[in-house]
Amino acid sequence: MNVNALEIIEPRADHEAADEQPVMDRLQAIVESLLFAAAAPVPLARLVQALDGHDRREVAAAVRRLAETYEREGRGLRVVEVAGGYQIRTVPEHGPWVRRLLGGKPPRLSRPMLETLAIIAYRQPCTRPEIEAIRGVDVDAVVTTLLERRMIRMVGRKDAPGRPILYGTTPEFLEVFGLPDLDALPPLRDLGEMADILRATDLSVTSEGVVPTEEASAGERGDAFEAPDESGDDS
Amino acid sequence: MTGSWPVKLDVFEGPLDLLLHLIKRNEVQITDIPIALITDQYLATLEQLPELNLDGAGEYLVMAATLMLIKSKMLLPPEPGADGEVEEDPRAELVQQLLEYQRYREAAERLMERPVLERDVFRGGGEPLERSTLATDGPPVRDATLGDLLAALRAVLARAQAPQPHEIFRAGLSVGECAQRILARFALGNRVAFDAFFEPDAGRDEIVVTFLALLELIRLRAVRAGQSERFGEITVWLATETLGEAVELARQLTDAEIWGRSGEDDERQRSRDH
């Protein structure tokens, strides 16, 4: 199928410059199909590979144009760069509706999980004792859960007594939090700065764990559509 | 907030979390913690712990000892070191630890503020309306009913490969063996997703025997099955204190017992219930 589509656009070199625009639109549409059909983020190199005959620059431009089109037209989708590739995703504001359609609750990310994940993300590779030293609690169960959810993985063993396992984050971690790569993690605050800030700011994090944000944001929207009430099927 | 103090220990993530809470509540500076006050309040909170869950409490007790050590050091007149060096503030290490912890706590909050896949944003492609890889892991609030388990079994069977025509019937996979195999899964953690018991390439016979073994383990109260919401993913967890106990319970699951004396077992079970 792709092959046929490509045959149509292949002879573009023979066309006049005036035809350049429709050809680009075609390429953009094919990129849209590819990103839609792929479950995982697609690296640019893979798109180029699939779109045999187009160079990297052309394909990158098509992705960018697709992303711009979505934004400009206020569509319900966005092209985002995550985990080293491109992915088509729904816009965050539509989350409540999508979730109601799909059923079920959002994945629970408890505070212990997030804290442990943050430590691993920033310090990787790191060992369990290192995480425990920072959090002051045993993290055995949390690490197991994070491994099961494929947010972290074993990346080796530390050259230290007992050769403890070293953990690092996975591409899934980047995908879940919408990060292009690890460099996109916001920088950690340095310790001196922390002490100053702690004087002024509120330390509180709700003890129920960190709750999904959309309850708050849904209320602020002046949309004609109201976000679905999700408390209904909780019983 | 005077007198009794409506705070339960289990809302805290650990001793550092509790300490940060106390520092904030008293509106004191983290770099100049009134150690006597905070230690007293810390110990008072510990005393409210209704039952000592030794695992969790251990960490709180270690911190209590640290606090008391710092408190006592603060009471002593500063003693110049051997070479006349000024001694470090006894609180320094603790402060460092609290700041370090708070730093990652903030980082965790910032992660949470991002649009999270399958919470705020959703990707296309993949299988339609598939339950994601991000299994829910909240504490199960309800026991799974037989209906829930059967629905989950149906889903597993639907995924099972069609029997290979040339395959010879697998010899003697017993319920007892399967039960032990199920329990082996708990060696790595005490909660296992229902689906995890069924190998992706398992045949229907294997699936059914595994399911029977699971039902038997539930009946024997070696494990419990539950879900955090109706129609949610079913999670199975150990109902005994240790894996060893569960394995011991499962030993009675020889085929003879299941098929021959299950009625008797049930009666024993019932009489124990009363």
Interface residues (C-beta under 8 A of the other chain):
Chain A: L35 F36 A37 A38 A39 A40 L77 Q87 I88 R89 T90 V91 P92 G95 V98 R99 L102 G103 G104 K105 P106 P107 R108 L109 S110 R111 P112 M113 L114 E115 L117 A118 I119 A121 Y122 A133 I134 R135 G136 V137 D138 A141 T144 T145 E148 R149 R150 E172 E175 V176 F177 G178 L179 L185 P186 L188 R189 L191 M194 A195 L198 R199 D202 L203 S204 V205 S207 V210 P212 T213 E214 D233 D234 S235
Chain B: V11 F12 E13 G14 P15 L16 D17 L20 H21 I23 K24 Q29 I30 T31 D55 G56 E59 M63 V95 Q96 Q97 L99 E100 Y101 Q102 R103 Y104 R105 E106 A107 A108 E109 R110 L111 M112 E113 R114 P115 V116 L117 E118 R119 D120 V121 F122 R123 G124 G125 G126 E127 L129 R131 S132 T133 L134 A135 T136 D137 G138 L188 G189 N190 A193 S228 E229 R230 F231 G232
